[in-house]
């Protein structure tokens, strides 16, 4: 799997200030984590998925990794006596929260995320660590990919045990090489005047539109939580003394 297949090519919220996107995303994820109505969660999942439909391959690849964890919930929680209702609710929550994270944060890209975090007064060293980690994960991947390709070209037919020995030595050399390379990069950066913080290359301007969008996100989140807690969706019906039918798990 190539790293560029996990990058978002389209940003449906490109015109919104990154700080507004981070705040609105946090609000929606908070509401998702407090909703117990499966219908509401399905609706939120569908809404976020529709907004990301132009990058559907990237979304599915990322959700595949998320749902591996959800599959473990369906295996382990029923064994503990929770039944299928609890892991189903958690799976819906995890998928909805993941889609909102992709929509508001992941599609923003590191070029928009780093200035937004800096403007929000996040520690400059943490922001720099995020930028460097993002950059050199791809460098390490490229190094491992070429090493694996070289190994297969030189010895295409290996036994299972021989292949494992080769991969072990390969990963050990890759991490050792990454450590020594990081020291060289650190010394080079210090020699050029790097003080631990990257300068901002993007000017952010908060507009009235961003304020309205954030207020709308807060209002919608409050409404969703209210509907969930009070059983405001008459479509689902109620059972006397038991509340709405969707409350399969408390």
Secondary structure as GFF3:
##gff-version 3
##sequence-region A 1 250
A	DSSP	three_ten_helix	3	6	.	.	.	ID=ss1
A	DSSP	alpha_helix	18	33	.	.	.	ID=ss2
A	DSSP	alpha_helix	38	51	.	.	.	ID=ss3
A	DSSP	three_ten_helix	53	55	.	.	.	ID=ss4
A	DSSP	alpha_helix	56	79	.	.	.	ID=ss5
A	DSSP	alpha_helix	83	104	.	.	.	ID=ss6
A	DSSP	three_ten_helix	106	108	.	.	.	ID=ss7
A	DSSP	alpha_helix	110	119	.	.	.	ID=ss8
A	DSSP	alpha_helix	124	154	.	.	.	ID=ss9
A	DSSP	alpha_helix	160	191	.	.	.	ID=ss10
A	DSSP	alpha_helix	208	230	.	.	.	ID=ss11
A	DSSP	three_ten_helix	234	236	.	.	.	ID=ss12
A	DSSP	beta_strand	238	239	.	.	.	ID=ss13
A	DSSP	beta_strand	243	244	.	.	.	ID=ss14
###
